[in-house]
Amino acid sequence: LHNHDVRITTHYYENNLESAIFSTIHEAGHAIYEMGIDDKYTQTILGAGTSCGIHESQSRFFENMVGRSEDFWSPIYGKLVDLFPEQLIEINLVDFIKGINKVEPGLVRVDADELTYCLHVMVRYEIEKLFIENEVDVYELPGIWNEKYREYLGITPETDSEGILQDIHWSMGAVGYFPSYALGKAFAAQMYHQMKKDIPVDTLLKDGKLESIVSYLGEHVHKYGASKDAMNILRDMTGESFNVDYYITYLKEKYTKLYNL
């Protein structure tokens, strides 16, 4: 509702702990952004995130760059094992990190690994262009969706519920939103690169001092609300314009290390 009343929703599957953890961290990233907006903008038109892309940069940052890192889990993994001993007692931290970063084509966007995630966005973006430009009939869309999943990910949904109906965005009118996820991840990579120059991110995570990272983002991103646009936030924080190379480098470095390439 405003920066003093921020609420999130998440989801749970009885047989998928990973999905619940990371969907919750993702939504918490959105909430942290909203809670960090300066009080002078509360309940004004500037008292919200400045763009969908910047909003997703915060959720994707916390979900993936923080939440899927070994440094984040190092001080708290034991607590997770205590909560879920049956599932995790025989899994050490190193194997847990490999598991939550496994690269594998899947049907569901929200559960996709970082490397294949943008392929899910591409499918949706290309379909949006088709129906916005009236080049296809709505009844053709499930088949087009399935064909694009075969083309980009090598897999095919068996039902529309695990295919074209899996997202809420189009049904609620959020047409054109999906590219914000890809933009957000690229924004986050550029911010992350600068953050590591300015503060000892790895050490802070190992020490469980997440509040220092939140404070850094609050100072450079959150407090401005919508008083600065996305490009100005990025430029003022990193000293340069948007540069997708940081995202590409981030992915290469992360998965080269994980897979010993």
PyRosetta script that sets phi, psi and omega in degrees:
from pyrosetta import init, pose_from_sequence

init()
pose = pose_from_sequence("LHNHDVRITTHYYENNLESAIFSTIHEAGHAIYEMGIDDKYTQTILGAGTSCGIHESQSRFFENMVGRSEDFWSPIYGKLVDLFPEQLIEINLVDFIKGINKVEPGLVRVDADELTYCLHVMVRYEIEKLFIENEVDVYELPGIWNEKYREYLGITPETDSEGILQDIHWSMGAVGYFPSYALGKAFAAQMYHQMKKDIPVDTLLKDGKLESIVSYLGEHVHKYGASKDAMNILRDMTGESFNVDYYITYLKEKYTKLYNL")
pose.set_psi(1, -44.6)
pose.set_omega(1, 171.9)
pose.set_phi(2, -164.1)
pose.set_psi(2, -176.2)
pose.set_omega(2, -170.1)
pose.set_phi(3, -69.5)
pose.set_psi(3, -7.9)
pose.set_omega(3, 175.1)
pose.set_phi(4, -108.1)
pose.set_psi(4, 5.5)
pose.set_omega(4, 177.9)
pose.set_phi(5, -147.2)
pose.set_psi(5, 82.5)
pose.set_omega(5, -175.0)
pose.set_phi(6, -113.9)
pose.set_psi(6, 126.3)
pose.set_omega(6, -176.4)
pose.set_phi(7, -127.7)
pose.set_psi(7, 146.3)
pose.set_omega(7, 178.6)
pose.set_phi(8, -128.9)
pose.set_psi(8, 159.8)
pose.set_omega(8, 169.6)
pose.set_phi(9, -120.9)
pose.set_psi(9, 157.5)
pose.set_omega(9, 176.7)
pose.set_phi(10, -147.8)
pose.set_psi(10, -174.1)
pose.set_omega(10, 178.8)
pose.set_phi(11, -139.1)
pose.set_psi(11, 158.9)
pose.set_omega(11, -179.0)
pose.set_phi(12, -135.2)
pose.set_psi(12, 140.3)
pose.set_omega(12, 170.5)
pose.set_phi(13, -119.9)
pose.set_psi(13, 133.5)
pose.set_omega(13, -175.8)
pose.set_phi(14, -60.5)
pose.set_psi(14, -27.4)
pose.set_omega(14, -175.9)
pose.set_phi(15, -111.5)
pose.set_psi(15, 18.4)
pose.set_omega(15, -177.4)
pose.set_phi(16, -144.8)
pose.set_psi(16, 84.1)
pose.set_omega(16, -179.8)
pose.set_phi(17, -63.9)
pose.set_psi(17, -39.6)
pose.set_omega(17, -177.1)
pose.set_phi(18, -57.6)
pose.set_psi(18, -44.4)
pose.set_omega(18, -178.5)
pose.set_phi(19, -60.6)
pose.set_psi(19, -43.5)
pose.set_omega(19, -179.5)
pose.set_phi(20, -65.0)
pose.set_psi(20, -42.4)
pose.set_omega(20, -178.9)
pose.set_phi(21, -61.1)
pose.set_psi(21, -50.2)
pose.set_omega(21, -171.0)
pose.set_phi(22, -81.2)
pose.set_psi(22, -26.8)
pose.set_omega(22, 172.8)
pose.set_phi(23, -68.0)
pose.set_psi(23, -35.4)
pose.set_omega(23, 178.8)
pose.set_phi(24, -70.0)
pose.set_psi(24, -43.3)
pose.set_omega(24, 177.2)
pose.set_phi(25, -62.0)
pose.set_psi(25, -40.6)
pose.set_omega(25, 178.7)
pose.set_phi(26, -58.0)
pose.set_psi(26, -51.0)
pose.set_omega(26, -178.5)
pose.set_phi(27, -67.4)
pose.set_psi(27, -32.2)
pose.set_omega(27, 176.0)
pose.set_phi(28, -63.3)
pose.set_psi(28, -33.9)
pose.set_omega(28, 176.6)
pose.set_phi(29, -61.1)
pose.set_psi(29, -42.1)
pose.set_omega(29, 174.7)
pose.set_phi(30, -60.5)
pose.set_psi(30, -44.9)
pose.set_omega(30, -176.7)
pose.set_phi(31, -64.6)
pose.set_psi(31, -41.7)
pose.set_omega(31, 179.4)
pose.set_phi(32, -59.9)
pose.set_psi(32, -39.9)
pose.set_omega(32, 176.9)
pose.set_phi(33, -59.2)
pose.set_psi(33, -52.7)
pose.set_omega(33, -177.2)
pose.set_phi(34, -62.3)
pose.set_psi(34, -39.5)
pose.set_omega(34, -178.6)
pose.set_phi(35, -68.8)
pose.set_psi(35, -21.5)
pose.set_omega(35, -177.7)
pose.set_phi(36, -89.1)
pose.set_psi(36, -1.9)
pose.set_omega(36, -179.4)
pose.set_phi(37, -67.9)
pose.set_psi(37, 137.4)
pose.set_omega(37, -177.9)
pose.set_phi(38, -58.2)
pose.set_psi(38, 139.5)
pose.set_omega(38, -177.9)
pose.set_phi(39, -60.0)
pose.set_psi(39, -24.1)
pose.set_omega(39, -178.6)
pose.set_phi(40, -67.1)
pose.set_psi(40, -14.3)
pose.set_omega(40, 178.5)
pose.set_phi(41, -101.9)
pose.set_psi(41, -1.4)
pose.set_omega(41, -175.7)
pose.set_phi(42, -56.8)
pose.set_psi(42, 130.2)
pose.set_omega(42, 178.3)
pose.set_phi(43, 57.5)
pose.set_psi(43, 33.5)
pose.set_omega(43, 168.8)
pose.set_phi(44, -120.5)
pose.set_psi(44, 174.6)
pose.set_omega(44, -179.7)
pose.set_phi(45, -68.8)
pose.set_psi(45, -13.0)
pose.set_omega(45, 177.9)
pose.set_phi(46, -95.3)
pose.set_psi(46, -2.4)
pose.set_omega(46, -175.8)
pose.set_phi(47, -88.5)
pose.set_psi(47, 48.4)
pose.set_omega(47, 178.8)
pose.set_phi(48, -152.9)
pose.set_psi(48, 173.7)
pose.set_omega(48, 177.4)
pose.set_phi(49, -61.0)
pose.set_psi(49, 148.6)
pose.set_omega(49, -173.0)
pose.set_phi(50, -77.1)
pose.set_psi(50, -26.4)
pose.set_omega(50, 177.9)
pose.set_phi(51, -161.1)
pose.set_psi(51, 161.4)
pose.set_omega(51, 177.0)
pose.set_phi(52, -62.9)
pose.set_psi(52, -38.0)
pose.set_omega(52, -179.3)
pose.set_phi(53, -64.0)
pose.set_psi(53, -44.2)
pose.set_omega(53, 177.8)
pose.set_phi(54, -67.3)
pose.set_psi(54, -38.7)
pose.set_omega(54, 177.4)
pose.set_phi(55, -59.8)
pose.set_psi(55, -45.8)
pose.set_omega(55, 180.0)
pose.set_phi(56, -69.9)
pose.set_psi(56, -24.8)
pose.set_omega(56, 176.3)
pose.set_phi(57, -63.1)
pose.set_psi(57, -35.0)
pose.set_omega(57, -178.9)
pose.set_phi(58, -75.9)
pose.set_psi(58, -42.2)
pose.set_omega(58, 179.3)
pose.set_phi(59, -67.9)
pose.set_psi(59, -42.1)
pose.set_omega(59, -179.6)
pose.set_phi(60, -71.0)
pose.set_psi(60, -32.7)
pose.set_omega(60, 176.3)
pose.set_phi(61, -61.3)
pose.set_psi(61, -51.0)
pose.set_omega(61, -177.9)
pose.set_phi(62, -69.3)
pose.set_psi(62, -37.9)
pose.set_omega(62, -179.5)
pose.set_phi(63, -64.7)
pose.set_psi(63, -45.2)
pose.set_omega(63, -169.6)
pose.set_phi(64, -106.9)
pose.set_psi(64, -54.5)
pose.set_omega(64, -175.9)
pose.set_phi(65, -69.5)
pose.set_psi(65, -33.4)
pose.set_omega(65, 173.9)
pose.set_phi(66, -92.1)
pose.set_psi(66, -59.5)
pose.set_omega(66, -168.7)
pose.set_phi(67, -65.5)
pose.set_psi(67, -23.5)
pose.set_omega(67, 179.7)
pose.set_phi(68, -105.0)
pose.set_psi(68, 14.3)
pose.set_omega(68, 179.9)
pose.set_phi(69, -94.8)
pose.set_psi(69, 149.0)
pose.set_omega(69, 177.6)
pose.set_phi(70, -66.0)
pose.set_psi(70, -35.5)
pose.set_omega(70, -178.7)
pose.set_phi(71, -61.7)
pose.set_psi(71, -38.7)
pose.set_omega(71, 179.2)
pose.set_phi(72, -65.1)
pose.set_psi(72, -43.3)
pose.set_omega(72, -174.9)
pose.set_phi(73, -81.0)
pose.set_psi(73, -20.1)
pose.set_omega(73, -175.6)
pose.set_phi(74, -51.4)
pose.set_psi(74, -47.9)
pose.set_omega(74, -178.2)
pose.set_phi(75, -82.5)
pose.set_psi(75, -10.2)
pose.set_omega(75, -173.3)
pose.set_phi(76, -124.2)
pose.set_psi(76, -3.4)
pose.set_omega(76, -176.1)
pose.set_phi(77, -61.7)
pose.set_psi(77, -36.4)
pose.set_omega(77, 178.3)
pose.set_phi(78, -58.1)
pose.set_psi(78, -36.4)
pose.set_omega(78, 178.6)
pose.set_phi(79, -67.5)
pose.set_psi(79, -37.0)
pose.set_omega(79, 178.2)
pose.set_phi(80, -66.1)
pose.set_psi(80, -40.5)
pose.set_omega(80, 177.6)
pose.set_phi(81, -62.8)
pose.set_psi(81, -39.7)
pose.set_omega(81, 178.4)
pose.set_phi(82, -62.3)
pose.set_psi(82, -35.0)
pose.set_omega(82, -179.5)
pose.set_phi(83, -76.6)
pose.set_psi(83, -31.9)
pose.set_omega(83, -177.2)
pose.set_phi(84, -130.5)
pose.set_psi(84, 62.1)
pose.set_omega(84, -175.1)
pose.set_phi(85, -63.8)
pose.set_psi(85, -37.5)
pose.set_omega(85, -177.6)
pose.set_phi(86, -61.5)
pose.set_psi(86, -37.9)
pose.set_omega(86, -177.0)
pose.set_phi(87, -85.6)
pose.set_psi(87, -29.9)
pose.set_omega(87, -166.9)
pose.set_phi(88, -119.6)
pose.set_psi(88, -7.1)
pose.set_omega(88, -171.9)
pose.set_phi(89, -58.9)
pose.set_psi(89, -29.8)
pose.set_omega(89, -178.2)
pose.set_phi(90, -100.4)
pose.set_psi(90, 9.0)
pose.set_omega(90, -178.9)
pose.set_phi(91, -110.2)
pose.set_psi(91, 117.6)
pose.set_omega(91, 179.0)
pose.set_phi(92, -80.7)
pose.set_psi(92, 171.3)
pose.set_omega(92, -174.9)
pose.set_phi(93, -60.9)
pose.set_psi(93, -42.0)
pose.set_omega(93, -178.1)
pose.set_phi(94, -60.8)
pose.set_psi(94, -45.2)
pose.set_omega(94, 179.9)
pose.set_phi(95, -69.2)
pose.set_psi(95, -34.5)
pose.set_omega(95, 176.6)
pose.set_phi(96, -61.2)
pose.set_psi(96, -44.9)
pose.set_omega(96, 180.0)
pose.set_phi(97, -63.9)
pose.set_psi(97, -41.0)
pose.set_omega(97, 176.9)
pose.set_phi(98, -62.5)
pose.set_psi(98, -39.4)
pose.set_omega(98, -178.2)
pose.set_phi(99, -66.2)
pose.set_psi(99, -41.7)
pose.set_omega(99, -177.4)
pose.set_phi(100, -79.8)
pose.set_psi(100, -4.6)
pose.set_omega(100, 176.7)
pose.set_phi(101, -117.7)
pose.set_psi(101, 14.3)
pose.set_omega(101, -178.7)
pose.set_phi(102, -61.8)
pose.set_psi(102, 135.2)
pose.set_omega(102, 177.8)
pose.set_phi(103, -95.3)
pose.set_psi(103, 120.4)
pose.set_omega(103, -178.9)
pose.set_phi(104, -160.4)
pose.set_psi(104, 127.4)
pose.set_omega(104, 177.6)
pose.set_phi(105, -58.0)
pose.set_psi(105, 134.5)
pose.set_omega(105, 179.1)
pose.set_phi(106, -138.4)
pose.set_psi(106, 168.1)
pose.set_omega(106, -176.7)
pose.set_phi(107, -87.1)
pose.set_psi(107, -21.5)
pose.set_omega(107, -170.2)
pose.set_phi(108, -106.1)
pose.set_psi(108, 121.5)
pose.set_omega(108, -176.8)
pose.set_phi(109, -59.2)
pose.set_psi(109, -47.7)
pose.set_omega(109, -172.9)
pose.set_phi(110, -66.5)
pose.set_psi(110, -17.9)
pose.set_omega(110, 178.8)
pose.set_phi(111, -102.9)
pose.set_psi(111, 7.2)
pose.set_omega(111, -175.5)
pose.set_phi(112, -73.2)
pose.set_psi(112, 147.9)
pose.set_omega(112, 173.6)
pose.set_phi(113, -71.6)
pose.set_psi(113, 165.6)
pose.set_omega(113, -175.5)
pose.set_phi(114, -63.3)
pose.set_psi(114, -31.2)
pose.set_omega(114, -174.7)
pose.set_phi(115, -75.0)
pose.set_psi(115, -35.6)
pose.set_omega(115, -178.6)
pose.set_phi(116, -97.6)
pose.set_psi(116, -6.7)
pose.set_omega(116, -172.5)
pose.set_phi(117, -55.3)
pose.set_psi(117, -45.9)
pose.set_omega(117, -175.2)
pose.set_phi(118, -68.0)
pose.set_psi(118, -18.7)
pose.set_omega(118, 173.9)
pose.set_phi(119, -66.1)
pose.set_psi(119, -35.6)
pose.set_omega(119, 175.6)
pose.set_phi(120, -64.4)
pose.set_psi(120, -38.8)
pose.set_omega(120, 178.2)
pose.set_phi(121, -66.2)
pose.set_psi(121, -41.1)
pose.set_omega(121, 179.9)
pose.set_phi(122, -60.4)
pose.set_psi(122, -42.1)
pose.set_omega(122, 178.3)
pose.set_phi(123, -57.0)
pose.set_psi(123, -48.8)
pose.set_omega(123, -177.0)
pose.set_phi(124, -67.7)
pose.set_psi(124, -40.8)
pose.set_omega(124, -179.9)
pose.set_phi(125, -62.7)
pose.set_psi(125, -44.3)
pose.set_omega(125, -178.8)
pose.set_phi(126, -66.9)
pose.set_psi(126, -36.4)
pose.set_omega(126, 177.4)
pose.set_phi(127, -69.3)
pose.set_psi(127, -40.4)
pose.set_omega(127, 177.2)
pose.set_phi(128, -57.7)
pose.set_psi(128, -43.9)
pose.set_omega(128, 179.2)
pose.set_phi(129, -60.0)
pose.set_psi(129, -39.2)
pose.set_omega(129, -178.9)
pose.set_phi(130, -64.3)
pose.set_psi(130, -46.8)
pose.set_omega(130, -176.0)
pose.set_phi(131, -82.3)
pose.set_psi(131, -24.2)
pose.set_omega(131, 174.1)
pose.set_phi(132, -65.9)
pose.set_psi(132, -37.5)
pose.set_omega(132, -178.7)
pose.set_phi(133, -89.6)
pose.set_psi(133, 10.3)
pose.set_omega(133, 177.1)
pose.set_phi(134, 56.3)
pose.set_psi(134, 37.3)
pose.set_omega(134, -179.9)
pose.set_phi(135, -93.0)
pose.set_psi(135, -9.8)
pose.set_omega(135, 179.5)
pose.set_phi(136, -139.2)
pose.set_psi(136, 156.5)
pose.set_omega(136, 173.2)
pose.set_phi(137, -87.9)
pose.set_psi(137, 147.5)
pose.set_omega(137, -176.8)
pose.set_phi(138, -57.1)
pose.set_psi(138, -31.5)
pose.set_omega(138, -178.6)
pose.set_phi(139, -72.0)
pose.set_psi(139, -14.2)
pose.set_omega(139, 177.6)
pose.set_phi(140, -84.5)
pose.set_psi(140, -15.8)
pose.set_omega(140, -169.8)
pose.set_phi(141, -61.8)
pose.set_psi(141, -42.6)
pose.set_omega(141, 179.0)
pose.set_phi(142, -57.8)
pose.set_psi(142, -41.2)
pose.set_omega(142, 179.1)
pose.set_phi(143, -67.1)
pose.set_psi(143, -39.3)
pose.set_omega(143, 178.0)
pose.set_phi(144, -64.8)
pose.set_psi(144, -42.6)
pose.set_omega(144, 177.1)
pose.set_phi(145, -56.1)
pose.set_psi(145, -50.6)
pose.set_omega(145, -177.8)
pose.set_phi(146, -61.6)
pose.set_psi(146, -39.4)
pose.set_omega(146, -179.9)
pose.set_phi(147, -66.2)
pose.set_psi(147, -39.8)
pose.set_omega(147, 179.6)
pose.set_phi(148, -68.8)
pose.set_psi(148, -33.4)
pose.set_omega(148, 175.4)
pose.set_phi(149, -67.5)
pose.set_psi(149, -36.4)
pose.set_omega(149, 174.7)
pose.set_phi(150, -64.1)
pose.set_psi(150, -40.8)
pose.set_omega(150, -176.8)
pose.set_phi(151, -69.6)
pose.set_psi(151, -46.3)
pose.set_omega(151, -172.2)
pose.set_phi(152, -90.3)
pose.set_psi(152, -33.1)
pose.set_omega(152, -173.4)
pose.set_phi(153, -120.2)
pose.set_psi(153, -7.8)
pose.set_omega(153, 176.4)
pose.set_phi(154, 73.8)
pose.set_psi(154, 18.1)
pose.set_omega(154, -179.9)
pose.set_phi(155, -136.0)
pose.set_psi(155, 160.5)
pose.set_omega(155, -176.8)
pose.set_phi(156, -133.7)
pose.set_psi(156, 128.7)
pose.set_omega(156, 176.8)
pose.set_phi(157, -63.1)
pose.set_psi(157, 143.4)
pose.set_omega(157, 176.8)
pose.set_phi(158, -87.7)
pose.set_psi(158, -24.1)
pose.set_omega(158, 179.3)
pose.set_phi(159, -136.4)
pose.set_psi(159, 161.1)
pose.set_omega(159, 177.7)
pose.set_phi(160, -69.3)
pose.set_psi(160, -24.7)
pose.set_omega(160, 179.6)
pose.set_phi(161, -67.4)
pose.set_psi(161, -30.0)
pose.set_omega(161, 174.6)
pose.set_phi(162, -98.3)
pose.set_psi(162, 6.9)
pose.set_omega(162, 177.5)
pose.set_phi(163, -117.4)
pose.set_psi(163, -116.0)
pose.set_omega(163, -169.5)
pose.set_phi(164, -68.6)
pose.set_psi(164, -18.1)
pose.set_omega(164, -178.4)
pose.set_phi(165, -96.4)
pose.set_psi(165, 9.2)
pose.set_omega(165, -174.0)
pose.set_phi(166, -74.6)
pose.set_psi(166, -24.1)
pose.set_omega(166, -178.1)
pose.set_phi(167, -100.3)
pose.set_psi(167, 156.5)
pose.set_omega(167, 176.9)
pose.set_phi(168, -93.0)
pose.set_psi(168, -11.7)
pose.set_omega(168, -165.6)
pose.set_phi(169, -59.5)
pose.set_psi(169, -53.1)
pose.set_omega(169, -175.8)
pose.set_phi(170, -66.6)
pose.set_psi(170, -37.1)
pose.set_omega(170, -178.1)
pose.set_phi(171, -67.3)
pose.set_psi(171, -24.3)
pose.set_omega(171, 178.5)
pose.set_phi(172, -101.3)
pose.set_psi(172, 8.7)
pose.set_omega(172, 174.7)
pose.set_phi(173, 89.2)
pose.set_psi(173, 7.9)
pose.set_omega(173, -178.0)
pose.set_phi(174, -85.8)
pose.set_psi(174, 58.4)
pose.set_omega(174, 178.6)
pose.set_phi(175, -76.3)
pose.set_psi(175, 131.9)
pose.set_omega(175, -178.4)
pose.set_phi(176, 93.5)
pose.set_psi(176, 2.8)
pose.set_omega(176, -176.9)
pose.set_phi(177, -79.4)
pose.set_psi(177, -34.1)
pose.set_omega(177, -169.0)
pose.set_phi(178, -54.8)
pose.set_psi(178, -39.2)
pose.set_omega(178, 177.8)
pose.set_phi(179, -59.0)
pose.set_psi(179, -20.0)
pose.set_omega(179, 178.2)
pose.set_phi(180, -61.4)
pose.set_psi(180, -30.2)
pose.set_omega(180, 178.6)
pose.set_phi(181, -67.2)
pose.set_psi(181, -42.4)
pose.set_omega(181, 179.1)
pose.set_phi(182, -69.5)
pose.set_psi(182, -44.2)
pose.set_omega(182, 176.5)
pose.set_phi(183, -59.7)
pose.set_psi(183, -43.5)
pose.set_omega(183, -178.7)
pose.set_phi(184, -60.3)
pose.set_psi(184, -41.2)
pose.set_omega(184, 179.7)
pose.set_phi(185, -67.1)
pose.set_psi(185, -37.7)
pose.set_omega(185, 177.4)
pose.set_phi(186, -69.3)
pose.set_psi(186, -40.3)
pose.set_omega(186, 174.2)
pose.set_phi(187, -58.4)
pose.set_psi(187, -46.0)
pose.set_omega(187, -177.1)
pose.set_phi(188, -61.1)
pose.set_psi(188, -39.2)
pose.set_omega(188, -179.9)
pose.set_phi(189, -63.7)
pose.set_psi(189, -40.0)
pose.set_omega(189, 178.8)
pose.set_phi(190, -68.1)
pose.set_psi(190, -41.6)
pose.set_omega(190, 176.7)
pose.set_phi(191, -63.0)
pose.set_psi(191, -42.3)
pose.set_omega(191, -178.8)
pose.set_phi(192, -62.0)
pose.set_psi(192, -40.9)
pose.set_omega(192, 178.0)
pose.set_phi(193, -59.4)
pose.set_psi(193, -44.5)
pose.set_omega(193, 179.7)
pose.set_phi(194, -70.3)
pose.set_psi(194, -40.4)
pose.set_omega(194, -179.4)
pose.set_phi(195, -58.1)
pose.set_psi(195, -41.7)
pose.set_omega(195, -179.2)
pose.set_phi(196, -67.2)
pose.set_psi(196, -22.8)
pose.set_omega(196, 173.9)
pose.set_phi(197, -74.6)
pose.set_psi(197, -33.9)
pose.set_omega(197, -170.5)
pose.set_phi(198, -91.5)
pose.set_psi(198, -34.1)
pose.set_omega(198, -177.8)
pose.set_phi(199, -138.1)
pose.set_psi(199, 155.4)
pose.set_omega(199, -178.3)
pose.set_phi(200, -79.5)
pose.set_psi(200, 76.4)
pose.set_omega(200, -172.8)
pose.set_phi(201, -55.7)
pose.set_psi(201, -49.1)
pose.set_omega(201, -176.7)
pose.set_phi(202, -59.8)
pose.set_psi(202, -44.7)
pose.set_omega(202, -179.5)
pose.set_phi(203, -65.7)
pose.set_psi(203, -41.3)
pose.set_omega(203, 179.3)
pose.set_phi(204, -61.3)
pose.set_psi(204, -41.6)
pose.set_omega(204, 178.8)
pose.set_phi(205, -66.6)
pose.set_psi(205, -43.8)
pose.set_omega(205, 179.0)
pose.set_phi(206, -60.9)
pose.set_psi(206, -32.4)
pose.set_omega(206, -179.9)
pose.set_phi(207, -88.0)
pose.set_psi(207, 1.1)
pose.set_omega(207, 179.4)
pose.set_phi(208, 71.4)
pose.set_psi(208, 23.6)
pose.set_omega(208, -176.8)
pose.set_phi(209, -99.9)
pose.set_psi(209, 62.4)
pose.set_omega(209, -178.3)
pose.set_phi(210, -65.5)
pose.set_psi(210, -25.9)
pose.set_omega(210, -178.2)
pose.set_phi(211, -62.0)
pose.set_psi(211, -28.4)
pose.set_omega(211, 178.8)
pose.set_phi(212, -69.7)
pose.set_psi(212, -35.0)
pose.set_omega(212, 177.2)
pose.set_phi(213, -71.3)
pose.set_psi(213, -41.5)
pose.set_omega(213, 176.8)
pose.set_phi(214, -61.4)
pose.set_psi(214, -41.9)
pose.set_omega(214, 179.6)
pose.set_phi(215, -63.0)
pose.set_psi(215, -40.6)
pose.set_omega(215, 178.6)
pose.set_phi(216, -61.6)
pose.set_psi(216, -47.1)
pose.set_omega(216, 178.7)
pose.set_phi(217, -66.8)
pose.set_psi(217, -34.5)
pose.set_omega(217, 177.5)
pose.set_phi(218, -60.1)
pose.set_psi(218, -40.2)
pose.set_omega(218, -178.1)
pose.set_phi(219, -72.8)
pose.set_psi(219, -35.2)
pose.set_omega(219, -173.4)
pose.set_phi(220, -99.4)
pose.set_psi(220, -20.8)
pose.set_omega(220, -175.1)
pose.set_phi(221, -129.7)
pose.set_psi(221, -59.3)
pose.set_omega(221, -165.4)
pose.set_phi(222, -64.2)
pose.set_psi(222, -45.1)
pose.set_omega(222, -169.5)
pose.set_phi(223, -62.3)
pose.set_psi(223, -21.9)
pose.set_omega(223, -175.6)
pose.set_phi(224, -78.5)
pose.set_psi(224, -15.1)
pose.set_omega(224, -176.6)
pose.set_phi(225, 52.6)
pose.set_psi(225, -131.3)
pose.set_omega(225, 179.3)
pose.set_phi(226, -99.1)
pose.set_psi(226, 16.7)
pose.set_omega(226, -179.5)
pose.set_phi(227, -76.7)
pose.set_psi(227, -17.2)
pose.set_omega(227, 173.3)
pose.set_phi(228, -122.4)
pose.set_psi(228, 143.0)
pose.set_omega(228, 176.3)
pose.set_phi(229, -82.7)
pose.set_psi(229, 172.0)
pose.set_omega(229, -173.1)
pose.set_phi(230, -58.8)
pose.set_psi(230, -45.2)
pose.set_omega(230, -176.1)
pose.set_phi(231, -67.2)
pose.set_psi(231, -35.9)
pose.set_omega(231, 178.2)
pose.set_phi(232, -70.4)
pose.set_psi(232, -38.7)
pose.set_omega(232, 175.9)
pose.set_phi(233, -60.0)
pose.set_psi(233, -46.2)
pose.set_omega(233, -178.1)
pose.set_phi(234, -65.7)
pose.set_psi(234, -43.2)
pose.set_omega(234, -178.5)
pose.set_phi(235, -67.1)
pose.set_psi(235, -44.1)
pose.set_omega(235, -179.2)
pose.set_phi(236, -67.6)
pose.set_psi(236, -32.4)
pose.set_omega(236, -178.5)
pose.set_phi(237, -78.5)
pose.set_psi(237, -41.7)
pose.set_omega(237, -171.8)
pose.set_phi(238, -106.3)
pose.set_psi(238, -12.5)
pose.set_omega(238, 179.7)
pose.set_phi(239, 81.8)
pose.set_psi(239, 9.1)
pose.set_omega(239, 178.1)
pose.set_phi(240, -152.3)
pose.set_psi(240, 166.7)
pose.set_omega(240, 178.3)
pose.set_phi(241, -72.4)
pose.set_psi(241, 170.8)
pose.set_omega(241, 179.6)
pose.set_phi(242, -54.8)
pose.set_psi(242, 130.4)
pose.set_omega(242, -177.4)
pose.set_phi(243, -138.9)
pose.set_psi(243, 106.6)
pose.set_omega(243, -175.8)
pose.set_phi(244, -68.3)
pose.set_psi(244, -13.8)
pose.set_omega(244, -180.0)
pose.set_phi(245, -59.1)
pose.set_psi(245, -30.3)
pose.set_omega(245, 179.4)
pose.set_phi(246, -64.3)
pose.set_psi(246, -35.6)
pose.set_omega(246, 178.6)
pose.set_phi(247, -68.3)
pose.set_psi(247, -45.1)
pose.set_omega(247, 179.6)
pose.set_phi(248, -61.8)
pose.set_psi(248, -44.2)
pose.set_omega(248, 179.1)
pose.set_phi(249, -63.3)
pose.set_psi(249, -42.3)
pose.set_omega(249, 178.7)
pose.set_phi(250, -57.9)
pose.set_psi(250, -47.9)
pose.set_omega(250, -179.2)
pose.set_phi(251, -64.6)
pose.set_psi(251, -43.5)
pose.set_omega(251, -180.0)
pose.set_phi(252, -61.3)
pose.set_psi(252, -46.7)
pose.set_omega(252, -177.7)
pose.set_phi(253, -66.5)
pose.set_psi(253, -41.8)
pose.set_omega(253, -177.7)
pose.set_phi(254, -64.4)
pose.set_psi(254, -49.6)
pose.set_omega(254, -173.6)
pose.set_phi(255, -82.3)
pose.set_psi(255, -22.1)
pose.set_omega(255, 171.2)
pose.set_phi(256, -63.8)
pose.set_psi(256, -41.9)
pose.set_omega(256, 179.3)
pose.set_phi(257, -70.5)
pose.set_psi(257, -45.4)
pose.set_omega(257, -176.9)
pose.set_phi(258, -63.1)
pose.set_psi(258, -38.7)
pose.set_omega(258, -175.1)
pose.set_phi(259, -103.7)
pose.set_psi(259, 9.8)
pose.set_omega(259, 178.3)
pose.set_phi(260, 50.9)
pose.set_psi(260, 47.6)
pose.set_omega(260, -176.7)
pose.set_phi(261, -82.9)
pose.dump_pdb("model.pdb")
